[in-house]
Structure formats: C-alpha cells, structure tokens
Amino acid sequence: MTDFDLNDFLPYQLAAAAARVSRAFAERYRAEFGISIPEWRVLVHLNHAGAVSVREIHARVDMDKSKVSRAAQRLVDAGYVEKRGHAGDRRLVDLRLTAEGHALVGRILPIAATFQAELLATLGEDGMPLKRALTRIMEGK
C-alpha cells in the first residue's frame, strides 16, 4: 500500500482552492447585495450570454441543474431575472436579466475585478502562469 496524502493530490488541491477562493469572493458581495454563489454565477452568465435556459446555464457554470433552477427562481422573485418562453423549444424557458439585474451586475463586476486583481497580486509571479494553466484545464486541453 502506498502512502497517499490527499493534501498533495492535485484534483483535491484544485477543488479545495476553488472553494476557498469562491467563499472569499462571496463574502465581498453577499452582505451588500444578499446573493448566494449560485445566484452570482447565474447573474454573470446571463450578463455574458443573454437569454438562455436553465439547461444552458447548468452546462456552462458547472452547477447542479436543481441549484441553477433554485438560484434562478430566487433571482426572478427578487426582480433581477425574468422568464420568457424559449424560441426553439416550448418545453424550455429562457432567463434574461431585467434592468434591475443589469444594474446589480454593474455594481458587482467592479468588486469582482478588484478581487481578481488582489488575488493575482497575492500570487505574484505565479498568478498568470496559474491562470493560463487553469484556462487549459477549463478548455479541456
């Protein structure tokens, strides 16, 4: 039997680091804006992609479909997102940002940019190589 140290296992390190960074960023916007991590991801994806279905968001942001659905419904209830019939499939519903949703994203994105700049500064010379390596992983290369 080999001596296996979970703390040295790269997939574990990536998952743990991602969770830690995500929680640290969430602390920046949760208190002021009252949104969760899944809600943040839905908002930003809709800001980038425009009108899309829960299925499309689920595939893109790597969250369970039920989490995406619940986050989307909370955002609809808060007035940040609206639902409309999907143009190509009547069984689906498209989600899109409302004017209030666009305004909220406009207030959060500068916080995200600052957080990323601080994180890269903390990482120093390792920051950009790590960012490039993560991009390769995300692109499946």
N, C-alpha and C positions, 0 to 999 in steps of 0.2 A: 504494500500500500504506500502510495506516495504522500508526501507531506503537502497538502493543499491548503493554501491560505487564501480565503475568499477576498481579503483586502488587497491582494495582489492580482486578482482576476480582472482583466480589463473590462469585460462586459459589466461586472459588478461596479467597478470604479466609475464607468460612464453613467450607469443608472443612478448611482448614489450622488455623483457630482451634479447631474442634471436635476435631480430632485432638490438638492440643496440650493442650487442657483435659482431654480424656479420659485421656491419658497421665499428666498431672499428678495427676489423681484416682486413677488406677490405682496410682501409687506409694504412695499412702496405705494401700491395703488389700492389695496384692499380698504384701508382705513378711510382714505379720502373719497373713493368712488364706490365702495361697497360691492365690488365684483370679485368673483372667485377666479381661480386659474382657468377652469374650463370656459367661463364666460369671457375672460380676456382673450383666449385663443379663438373663440367663435367671433368675437368682435373684430379682431385684427384680420382674421381670414376673410370675413365679409368685406372689410375695408379694402383688402387687396383684390379679392376675386369678384366682387359684385354679388349679384343674386345667384345663390346656389342652394342645393338641397342639403339636408342633414347628412345624407349618404355621402355627398361630395366632401363635406367638412370632415366627417368621420375618417374618410380615406386620407385626407390631407394632413390633419393635425394629430394623428396617432392617438386618438381617444376612443373609448368605447362609444358605440352609437347611442346607448342609453344616456351616457354622460353628456354627449353633444345635444341630444334631444332635451334633457332637463335644463342644461345651460341656456339653450335657445329659448325655451319656454319662459324662463325667468327674465331673459332679456326682452322678450315680447311683452311680458307683464309689466316690465319697468318702462316700456315705451322706446327702447333703443333699437329694436328689431321688429320688422313686420313680416307677416307670412302672406304669400300670394300663390296662386296655382302655378304649377310648373308647366312651361310651354310645351315640352316634349312628352311628358308622362303625367297623365291626370291623376295617377296614384300618388305622386310626389308633390311636395310643397316647397317653393323657393323661399329662402330667407333673404332679407336685404336690410341694410341699415336705414333707420329713419333719420331725419335731420338731427334729432337729439342723439342718436347713435354716432353719427358722423362727428358731432361736436364733442362727445365723450372721447372718441378715439383721438381726435385732435388734441385733447388735453392730456391723454395718456402717452401718446407717442414720444413727446419730448422727454418724459420720465424714462421711457424705455431706452431712448438714445443715450441719455446720461448714464443709466445703469450699465449699458453695454460698454461705454467709454471707460467707466470706472473699473469694470471687470477686466477689460483689456489692459488697463494701466496696472492693475494689481498683478496680472500675469506677466507683465513686462515683455521681454523679448520672446517669450514662449506663446504670447497671445495670438499673433497672426498665424504662426505655423499650426497651432491647435485649431484655430478657426478653419483653416484650409483642410486639415485632416477631418474635422467633423463634417465639412461640406462634402468631402469624398464619401464618407460613410453614408450621409443622408441621400446622396445621389446613387448609391449602390455601386460605386467604382472601387 
